[in-house]
Amino acid sequence: MKYAEKKLDCRFTIKLYPWARAYLLATQGKGGLIGLSKTSERLKIFDYSDVVYYDEVILVVVKGKEFPFETMEDLKGKRLGIGLGGSFGEEFEKAKKAGLFYAIKDDGPVERLHKLLMGGIDAAFISPGRIAFYQTLKKDKKLLKARDIFAILPKPFNRDQKFLGFSKDMKMQPFLKAFNQVLKEGHESGEIDKIIDQYAKLD
């Protein structure tokens, strides 16, 4: 977002909230929402940017307790750590509602990985990908010390397109048009990829 600020000559006020609260505030027109995925229901509520990033959702487990994952059925009976209000698509919601697995909710990835270490869950959903996993480890000394205890399953749970969205009531289409142009130019020049690479390291 800092990259877009410079290009658009504007200032974003970034506030971090649990997903459920952030989503509620966005639906009330009290700000935009970054990391929004598209569903048929949300398209009625929000105006979307172009793709801001691809959210690769990974499954983190404790070494020695890995399990094969290829399809949703492989999660049968598992206790899965997920953020409060989080969702990974309609197929996930259907499986959760059907009781295929147990969704154990929490206030964020730091709490989630601690639960994993303590055996409270079988796997933790972490996104976006390894970047988010490494950044989470860096936030907590105990997690960073235990980093070799964790393992990431080879196959990601999914790879979802993520957008910037504003309630249609805010009438932000002109801003989104300019924002999309900045995204396009940043990807074409390679500047955005360089920024992402800075966060994709643990050390």
LINDACOR-V362513 format. One record per residue. N is the residue number from 0. SS is DSSP state (a for helix, b for strand, c for the rest). PHI is phi in radians with two decimals (none if undefined). Layout:
BEGIN
{{N | SS | PHI} {N | SS | PHI}}
END
This chain:
BEGIN
{{0 | c | none} {1 | a | -1.11} {2 | a | -1.08} {3 | a | -1.16} {4 | a | -0.98} {5 | a | -1.12} {6 | a | -1.25} {7 | a | -1.64} {8 | c | 0.94} {9 | c | -2.48} {10 | c | -2.23} {11 | c | -1.63} {12 | c | -1.73} {13 | c | -1.67} {14 | c | -2.22} {15 | c | -1.74} {16 | c | -2.35} {17 | c | -0.97} {18 | a | -0.96} {19 | a | -1.05} {20 | a | -1.23} {21 | a | -1.04} {22 | a | -1.12} {23 | a | -1.07} {24 | a | -1.06} {25 | a | -1.15} {26 | a | -1.14} {27 | c | -1.50} {28 | c | 1.32} {29 | c | -1.77} {30 | c | 2.51} {31 | c | -1.49} {32 | b | -2.32} {33 | b | -1.64} {34 | b | 1.56} {35 | b | -1.47} {36 | c | -1.70} {37 | c | -1.70} {38 | c | -2.37} {39 | c | -1.05} {40 | c | -1.25} {41 | a | -1.19} {42 | a | -1.11} {43 | a | -1.38} {44 | c | -1.82} {45 | b | -2.02} {46 | b | -1.66} {47 | b | -1.93} {48 | b | -1.39} {49 | b | -1.23} {50 | b | -1.06} {51 | b | -1.51} {52 | b | -2.78} {53 | b | -1.78} {54 | b | -1.62} {55 | b | -1.54} {56 | b | -1.54} {57 | b | -1.85} {58 | b | -1.91} {59 | b | -1.78} {60 | b | -2.30} {61 | b | -1.50} {62 | c | -0.98} {63 | c | 1.64} {64 | c | -2.09} {65 | c | -1.13} {66 | c | -2.46} {67 | c | -1.20} {68 | c | -2.27} {69 | c | -2.31} {70 | c | -2.30} {71 | a | -1.01} {72 | a | -1.07} {73 | a | -1.23} {74 | a | -1.65} {75 | c | -1.00} {76 | c | 1.38} {77 | c | -1.40} {78 | b | -1.69} {79 | b | -1.99} {80 | b | -1.45} {81 | b | -2.54} {82 | b | -1.17} {83 | c | -1.02} {84 | c | 1.45} {85 | c | -1.31} {86 | c | -2.63} {87 | c | -2.15} {88 | c | 1.85} {89 | a | -1.19} {90 | a | -1.12} {91 | a | -1.07} {92 | a | -1.11} {93 | a | -1.12} {94 | a | -1.15} {95 | a | -1.13} {96 | a | -1.11} {97 | c | -1.37} {98 | c | 1.39} {99 | c | -1.10} {100 | c | -2.44} {101 | b | -1.91} {102 | b | -1.61} {103 | b | -1.70} {104 | b | -1.51} {105 | b | -2.62} {106 | c | -1.65} {107 | c | 2.77} {108 | a | -1.15} {109 | a | -1.11} {110 | a | -1.05} {111 | a | -1.11} {112 | a | -1.24} {113 | a | -1.14} {114 | a | -1.06} {115 | a | -1.11} {116 | a | -1.08} {117 | a | -1.48} {118 | c | 1.46} {119 | c | -1.35} {120 | c | -2.41} {121 | c | -1.61} {122 | b | -2.74} {123 | b | -2.01} {124 | b | -1.35} {125 | b | -2.27} {126 | c | -2.64} {127 | c | -1.51} {128 | a | 1.03} {129 | a | -1.11} {130 | a | -1.02} {131 | a | -1.14} {132 | a | -1.09} {133 | a | -1.14} {134 | a | -1.13} {135 | a | -1.17} {136 | a | -1.05} {137 | a | -1.19} {138 | c | -1.39} {139 | c | -2.42} {140 | a | -1.07} {141 | a | -1.14} {142 | a | -1.15} {143 | a | -1.12} {144 | a | -1.14} {145 | c | -1.63} {146 | a | -1.01} {147 | a | -1.35} {148 | a | -1.44} {149 | b | -1.51} {150 | b | -2.43} {151 | b | -1.83} {152 | c | -1.09} {153 | c | -1.00} {154 | c | -1.67} {155 | c | -1.10} {156 | c | -1.13} {157 | b | -2.86} {158 | b | -2.30} {159 | b | -1.90} {160 | b | -1.30} {161 | b | -2.11} {162 | b | -2.28} {163 | b | -1.70} {164 | b | -2.27} {165 | b | -2.26} {166 | b | -0.94} {167 | a | -1.01} {168 | a | -1.12} {169 | a | -1.40} {170 | c | 0.93} {171 | c | -1.73} {172 | a | -1.00} {173 | a | -1.08} {174 | a | -1.13} {175 | a | -1.10} {176 | a | -1.10} {177 | a | -1.17} {178 | a | -1.08} {179 | a | -1.10} {180 | a | -1.16} {181 | a | -1.11} {182 | a | -1.02} {183 | a | -1.04} {184 | a | -1.16} {185 | a | -1.16} {186 | a | -1.26} {187 | a | -1.15} {188 | a | -1.45} {189 | c | 1.53} {190 | a | -1.12} {191 | a | -1.19} {192 | a | -1.10} {193 | a | -1.14} {194 | a | -1.13} {195 | a | -1.09} {196 | a | -1.08} {197 | a | -1.13} {198 | a | -1.72} {199 | c | -1.60} {200 | c | -2.28} {201 | c | -1.50} {202 | c | -1.63}}
END
